[in-house]
Amino acid sequence: MTTQFATAPELTLPASRVDRSLAGRHVVVIGALPESLLNFRGDLMRDMLAVGARVTAMSAPADRETIAGLERLGCDWRPFPVARSGTDPRKDLATVAALVRCLRDLQPDHVIAYTIKPVIYGGIAHRLAGGNGHFHGLVTGLGIAFGQPTLPGRIIGRGVKTLYRFALARAATVFFQNPDDRALFIGRGLVPDQRSVLLAGTGLDLERFDRRPLPPGPPRFLMIARLLRSKGVLEFAETARLVHEQRPDWTFDLIGGVDSSPDAVPAEALERIAAEGHVNLLGPQRDVRGFLARSHVFVLPSYYPEGRPRTIQEALAIGRPVVTADTPGCRDAIEPGLSGWLVPPRDAAALADRLLALEAIWPRLEEHASAARALACARYDVRQINRRMIHALRQAD
């Protein structure tokens, strides 16, 4: 099988059109989780520093190791109070007030906020602080507030959309990671088309996530995710049970930590999964490369409103084909039939059938592994994605 991938069109940018300098500009990057600043935005901040920017990172209070890592990059850091989940209006008002004070003090030229609460409250705070400089929102997924069928869920969803509309009304740029999210925001009047930019995800350092050979032995499947219902954790466990009825020597590993979200998998369900023994619960891991290297296929049966899952990008870069759900973000991350396969969401039986069907092509798995790495190199090079973002910042000046 010969596989060729063109560079993703949303990332194509002729070198002659790129202003490579942010010299003298002060950029504030706002996230919620401190560790995500390094894990997901560290390369972006490094690249902005390399072209002359001063960078201040902001997050919830961080541990010494994270602060030291940001300092080694060359970033300043400021804490602000933010709860990743929850809808307590008093805490949310405290978040906005703290951001207003910080932005008035820092007077940045550009503010980049990512994930739901930082985008919403960062955009609101930027307006309340006087609107100096340019605000840029990075939508990394819709979260569980969108598309909830219950009455409380619909009420919360309407409230979130209203907040997004206000927060993004004066945004210079809104970055999206999949076309479905972009179309939804434009269609509902949350952001105009001309101020939206489509990216192919967060991207990776392809030298750090280098190609790893497929291991010997029976098939080994790996899932990495927050332990949420909508990430497909329960479906993964049921799939493992169904597959083990026919192939008891196949292995299923799950990496992820207990989550505080209302959508979290209950502790009793995790205890049951552990007791049944079909899935190895490996807990949270700081470095997943070794676990990816000892797997054969990556599985993410998520029906969570993803941006474009970083875990899928990591698996592709290591050279692991992916089985994932036919949902926004997930389906955009692979080339079906080449670097991976799609299955219906919330359907453990269909997922089990798909995995069992891989046995027929197992002698050719190396070809799909090569296709996975080729796609990662063509689409998910973090330097190219960062170049696109830096260009957007300079265009706003």
C-alpha positions as CSV (number, residue, x, y, z in Angstrom):
1,M,0.0,0.0,0.0
2,T,1.5,3.3,-1.0
3,T,0.3,6.3,1.0
4,Q,0.8,10.0,0.2
5,F,-0.5,12.9,2.2
6,A,-0.5,16.5,1.2
7,T,0.0,19.2,3.7
8,A,-3.3,20.1,5.4
9,P,-4.8,23.1,3.6
10,E,-5.7,24.9,6.8
11,L,-2.0,25.1,7.6
12,T,-0.6,26.1,4.2
13,L,1.1,29.5,4.4
14,P,3.7,30.7,2.0
15,A,6.9,31.7,3.7
16,S,6.9,35.1,2.0
17,R,3.7,36.0,3.7
18,V,4.9,35.3,7.3
19,D,6.0,38.1,9.5
20,R,8.5,36.2,11.8
21,S,8.8,38.9,14.4
22,L,6.9,39.6,17.6
23,A,9.7,41.8,18.8
24,G,8.6,44.1,21.6
25,R,5.2,42.6,21.9
26,H,3.8,41.3,25.2
27,V,1.7,38.2,24.9
28,V,-0.4,36.8,27.7
29,V,-1.4,33.1,27.5
30,I,-4.4,32.2,29.7
31,G,-5.2,28.6,30.5
32,A,-6.9,26.8,33.4
33,L,-4.7,23.9,34.3
34,P,-1.1,24.9,35.1
35,E,0.4,21.7,33.7
36,S,-1.4,22.3,30.4
37,L,0.6,25.4,29.8
38,L,3.7,23.3,29.4
39,N,2.2,20.2,27.9
40,F,-0.1,21.8,25.4
41,R,1.2,25.5,24.9
42,G,4.8,25.1,25.8
43,D,5.9,24.9,22.2
44,L,3.8,27.9,21.2
45,M,5.2,30.0,24.0
46,R,8.8,28.9,23.1
47,D,8.2,29.9,19.5
48,M,6.8,33.3,20.4
49,L,9.7,33.9,22.7
50,A,12.0,32.9,19.8
51,V,10.6,35.7,17.6
52,G,11.0,38.4,20.2
53,A,7.9,38.4,22.3
54,R,7.6,38.7,26.0
55,V,5.3,36.0,27.3
56,T,3.3,35.9,30.5
57,A,1.5,32.6,31.2
58,M,-1.6,32.5,33.5
59,S,-3.3,29.6,35.2
60,A,-4.7,28.3,38.4
61,P,-2.1,28.1,41.2
62,A,0.7,25.8,40.1
63,D,3.2,23.6,41.8
64,R,6.9,24.4,42.0
65,E,7.9,22.0,39.2
66,T,5.4,23.7,36.7
67,I,6.5,27.2,37.7
68,A,10.2,26.2,37.3
69,G,9.4,24.7,33.8
70,L,7.8,28.0,32.7
71,E,10.7,30.0,34.0
72,R,13.1,27.7,32.1
73,L,11.1,28.5,28.9
74,G,11.6,32.2,29.7
75,C,8.0,33.0,30.6
76,D,6.6,35.1,33.5
77,W,3.8,33.4,35.3
78,R,0.7,34.7,37.2
79,P,-1.9,32.7,39.1
80,F,-5.6,33.5,39.0
81,P,-8.5,31.6,40.7
82,V,-10.4,29.3,38.2
83,A,-12.4,26.2,38.7
84,R,-12.1,23.8,35.7
85,S,-15.6,22.6,36.2
86,G,-18.6,23.8,38.2
87,T,-21.1,26.6,37.7
88,D,-20.8,28.6,41.0
89,P,-21.4,32.2,39.9
90,R,-19.5,33.7,42.8
91,K,-16.4,31.7,41.8
92,D,-16.8,32.7,38.2
93,L,-17.1,36.4,39.2
94,A,-14.0,36.1,41.2
95,T,-12.2,34.6,38.2
96,V,-13.3,37.5,36.0
97,A,-12.3,40.1,38.6
98,A,-8.9,38.6,39.0
99,L,-8.3,38.6,35.3
100,V,-9.4,42.2,34.9
101,R,-6.9,43.2,37.6
102,C,-4.1,41.2,35.9
103,L,-4.8,42.5,32.4
104,R,-5.0,46.1,33.6
105,D,-1.7,45.6,35.3
106,L,0.1,43.8,32.5
107,Q,-1.3,45.9,29.6
108,P,-0.5,43.1,27.0
109,D,-0.4,43.6,23.3
110,H,-2.0,40.2,22.7
111,V,-4.0,37.8,24.9
112,I,-4.5,34.2,23.9
113,A,-7.0,32.2,25.9
114,Y,-7.7,28.5,25.4
115,T,-10.4,26.0,26.7
116,I,-13.9,27.1,27.7
117,K,-13.6,29.1,30.9
118,P,-10.4,31.0,30.0
119,V,-11.8,31.9,26.6
120,I,-15.1,33.1,28.0
121,Y,-13.9,34.8,31.1
122,G,-10.7,36.0,29.5
123,G,-12.7,37.6,26.7
124,I,-15.0,39.3,29.2
125,A,-12.2,40.5,31.4
126,H,-10.3,41.8,28.3
127,R,-13.3,44.0,27.5
128,L,-13.9,45.1,31.1
129,A,-10.2,45.9,31.5
130,G,-10.4,48.4,28.6
131,G,-9.9,46.3,25.6
132,N,-6.3,47.3,25.1
133,G,-4.3,45.0,22.8
134,H,-5.9,42.2,20.9
135,F,-7.8,39.2,22.2
136,H,-7.5,35.8,20.6
137,G,-9.7,32.8,21.6
138,L,-8.6,29.2,20.9
139,V,-11.6,26.8,21.0
140,T,-10.2,23.4,21.8
141,G,-13.6,21.7,21.8
142,L,-17.2,22.5,22.8
143,G,-17.3,20.6,26.1
144,I,-20.3,19.0,27.7
145,A,-22.2,22.3,27.9
146,F,-23.2,22.0,24.2
147,G,-25.9,19.5,23.0
148,Q,-27.1,18.4,26.4
149,P,-30.6,16.8,26.1
150,T,-31.9,17.6,29.6
151,L,-33.7,20.8,30.5
152,P,-30.9,22.0,32.9
153,G,-28.3,21.1,30.2
154,R,-30.2,23.1,27.6
155,I,-30.4,26.1,29.9
156,I,-26.7,25.9,30.7
157,G,-25.9,25.5,27.0
158,R,-27.9,28.7,26.2
159,G,-26.0,30.6,28.9
160,V,-22.6,29.4,27.6
161,K,-23.5,30.5,24.1
162,T,-24.5,33.9,25.4
163,L,-21.3,34.3,27.3
164,Y,-19.3,33.2,24.2
165,R,-21.0,35.8,22.1
166,F,-20.1,38.6,24.5
167,A,-16.6,37.3,25.1
168,L,-15.7,37.0,21.4
169,A,-17.5,40.1,20.1
170,R,-14.3,42.0,19.9
171,A,-11.8,39.1,19.4
172,A,-9.2,39.8,16.7
173,T,-9.0,36.0,16.0
174,V,-10.8,32.9,17.0
175,F,-8.9,29.7,16.3
176,F,-10.8,26.4,15.9
177,Q,-9.4,22.8,15.7
178,N,-12.1,21.2,13.6
179,P,-14.5,22.4,10.9
180,D,-17.7,21.4,12.8
181,D,-16.9,23.7,15.7
182,R,-16.0,26.6,13.4
183,A,-19.3,26.1,11.4
184,L,-21.3,26.0,14.6
185,F,-19.9,29.3,16.0
186,I,-20.2,31.1,12.7
187,G,-23.8,29.7,12.1
188,R,-25.0,30.8,15.5
189,G,-23.5,34.3,15.2
190,L,-20.9,33.8,17.9
191,V,-18.0,34.8,15.6
192,P,-17.8,36.2,12.0
193,D,-16.2,34.0,9.4
194,Q,-13.5,36.5,8.6
195,R,-12.1,36.4,12.1
196,S,-12.0,32.6,12.4
197,V,-9.0,30.5,11.6
198,L,-9.0,26.7,11.3
199,L,-6.0,24.8,12.7
200,A,-5.2,21.1,12.6
201,G,-5.1,20.8,16.4
202,T,-2.4,21.7,18.9
203,G,0.4,19.9,17.1
204,L,3.4,18.0,18.3
205,D,7.2,18.1,18.5
206,L,7.7,15.4,16.0
207,E,11.3,14.8,17.2
208,R,10.1,14.1,20.7
209,F,7.2,12.0,19.5
210,D,9.3,10.1,17.0
211,R,8.4,6.9,15.1
212,R,8.6,3.8,17.3
213,P,8.6,0.2,15.9
214,L,5.6,-2.0,16.4
215,P,6.2,-4.4,19.3
216,P,6.0,-8.2,19.0
217,G,3.3,-10.2,20.6
218,P,-0.5,-10.4,20.5
219,P,-2.5,-7.2,19.8
220,R,-2.4,-4.5,22.5
221,F,-4.8,-1.7,22.5
222,L,-4.3,1.6,24.4
223,M,-6.8,4.4,25.3
224,I,-5.6,7.7,26.9
225,A,-8.3,10.0,28.2
226,R,-9.8,11.8,31.1
227,L,-12.0,9.3,32.8
228,L,-15.3,10.7,31.6
229,R,-18.4,8.9,30.4
230,S,-18.4,10.9,27.2
231,K,-14.8,10.0,26.4
232,G,-16.1,6.4,25.9
233,V,-14.5,4.9,28.9
234,L,-17.4,2.5,29.7
235,E,-17.6,1.6,26.0
236,F,-13.9,0.8,26.0
237,A,-14.4,-1.5,29.0
238,E,-17.4,-3.2,27.4
239,T,-15.4,-3.7,24.2
240,A,-12.6,-5.3,26.0
241,R,-15.1,-7.8,27.6
242,L,-16.6,-8.6,24.3
243,V,-13.3,-9.1,22.5
244,H,-12.0,-11.3,25.4
245,E,-14.8,-13.7,24.7
246,Q,-13.0,-14.6,21.5
247,R,-9.5,-13.4,22.0
248,P,-8.6,-13.6,25.7
249,D,-4.9,-13.0,25.0
250,W,-5.4,-9.5,23.6
251,T,-4.6,-6.7,26.0
252,F,-6.5,-3.5,26.7
253,D,-4.7,-0.6,28.6
254,L,-6.3,2.6,29.9
255,I,-4.4,5.7,31.0
256,G,-6.3,8.5,32.8
257,G,-6.9,10.0,36.2
258,V,-10.0,10.4,38.3
259,D,-11.9,13.5,37.2
260,S,-13.9,16.1,39.1
261,S,-16.3,16.7,36.2
262,P,-20.0,15.9,36.6
263,D,-19.5,13.6,33.6
264,A,-16.8,11.7,35.5
265,V,-17.0,7.9,35.5
266,P,-18.2,7.0,39.0
267,A,-15.7,5.4,41.4
268,E,-17.8,2.3,41.7
269,A,-17.8,1.8,37.9
270,L,-14.0,2.0,37.9
271,E,-13.8,-0.5,40.7
272,R,-16.0,-2.8,38.7
273,I,-13.8,-2.5,35.6
274,A,-10.7,-3.2,37.7
275,A,-12.3,-6.3,39.3
276,E,-13.5,-7.7,36.0
277,G,-9.9,-7.7,34.7
278,H,-10.5,-7.0,31.1
279,V,-8.8,-3.6,31.2
280,N,-5.5,-2.6,32.8
281,L,-6.2,0.7,34.6
282,L,-2.8,2.5,34.5
283,G,-3.8,5.8,36.2
284,P,-2.5,9.2,35.0
285,Q,0.9,9.3,33.4
286,R,3.2,12.3,32.8
287,D,4.9,10.7,29.7
288,V,2.8,8.4,27.6
289,R,5.4,7.8,24.8
290,G,6.5,4.5,26.3
291,F,3.0,3.2,26.7
292,L,2.2,4.2,23.1
293,A,5.4,2.4,21.9
294,R,4.4,-0.9,23.5
295,S,0.9,-0.8,22.0
296,H,-0.2,-1.7,18.5
297,V,-3.4,0.3,18.0
298,F,-4.7,3.4,19.8
299,V,-8.4,3.5,20.6
300,L,-10.5,6.6,21.5
301,P,-14.3,5.9,21.4
302,S,-15.1,9.5,22.4
303,Y,-18.4,11.2,21.9
304,Y,-17.2,14.2,23.9
305,P,-17.3,17.4,21.8
306,E,-13.6,17.3,21.1
307,G,-11.5,19.9,19.3
308,R,-9.0,17.6,17.7
309,P,-7.7,15.1,20.3
310,R,-4.0,15.6,21.2
311,T,-3.9,11.9,22.2
312,I,-4.7,10.8,18.6
313,Q,-2.0,13.1,17.3
314,E,0.5,11.6,19.7
315,A,-0.5,8.0,18.6
316,L,-0.2,8.9,14.9
317,A,3.2,10.5,15.5
318,I,4.6,7.4,17.2
319,G,3.3,5.3,14.3
320,R,0.1,3.8,15.7
321,P,-3.0,3.5,13.7
322,V,-6.2,4.7,15.5
323,V,-9.7,3.4,15.9
324,T,-11.9,6.3,17.0
325,A,-15.6,7.4,16.9
326,D,-17.2,9.1,13.9
327,T,-17.7,12.4,15.8
328,P,-16.4,16.0,15.3
329,G,-12.8,16.3,16.0
330,C,-12.1,12.6,16.2
331,R,-13.1,11.9,12.6
332,D,-11.1,14.9,11.4
333,A,-7.9,13.6,13.0
334,I,-7.3,10.5,10.8
335,E,-7.5,9.3,7.2
336,P,-10.1,6.5,7.5
337,G,-8.9,3.2,6.1
338,L,-5.2,4.4,6.0
339,S,-4.1,5.8,9.4
340,G,-7.1,4.5,11.2
341,W,-10.8,3.5,11.2
342,L,-14.0,5.1,12.4
343,V,-16.8,3.4,14.4
344,P,-20.2,4.7,15.4
345,P,-20.2,6.5,18.8
346,R,-21.6,4.8,21.9
347,D,-21.5,1.4,20.3
348,A,-19.3,-1.1,22.1
349,A,-20.4,-4.0,19.9
350,A,-19.4,-2.1,16.7
351,L,-16.1,-1.2,18.3
352,A,-15.4,-4.8,19.3
353,D,-16.3,-6.0,15.8
354,R,-13.9,-3.4,14.3
355,L,-11.0,-4.5,16.6
356,L,-11.6,-8.2,15.9
357,A,-11.7,-7.4,12.1
358,L,-8.1,-6.0,12.4
359,E,-6.9,-9.6,12.8
360,A,-7.4,-10.1,9.1
361,I,-5.1,-7.2,8.2
362,W,-2.6,-7.7,11.1
363,P,0.2,-8.9,8.7
364,R,-0.1,-5.4,7.0
365,L,-0.3,-3.4,10.2
366,E,3.1,-1.9,9.5
367,E,1.7,-0.2,6.4
368,H,-1.0,1.4,8.5
369,A,1.6,2.4,11.1
370,S,3.6,4.1,8.3
371,A,0.5,5.9,7.1
372,A,-0.1,7.1,10.7
373,R,3.4,8.6,10.9
374,A,3.1,10.2,7.5
375,L,-0.2,11.9,8.4
376,A,1.3,13.2,11.6
377,C,4.3,14.7,9.7
378,A,2.1,16.3,7.1
379,R,-0.6,17.7,9.4
380,Y,0.5,17.9,13.0
381,D,4.0,19.5,13.0
382,V,3.7,22.0,15.9
383,R,6.1,24.4,14.3
384,Q,3.9,24.8,11.3
385,I,0.8,25.3,13.5
386,N,2.5,27.8,15.7
387,R,3.7,29.7,12.6
388,R,0.1,30.0,11.6
389,M,-0.9,31.4,15.0
390,I,1.9,33.8,15.2
391,H,1.1,35.1,11.7
392,A,-2.5,35.7,12.9
393,L,-1.2,37.8,15.9
394,R,0.9,39.9,13.6
395,Q,-2.0,40.4,11.2
396,A,-4.0,41.9,14.1
397,D,-1.4,44.6,14.9
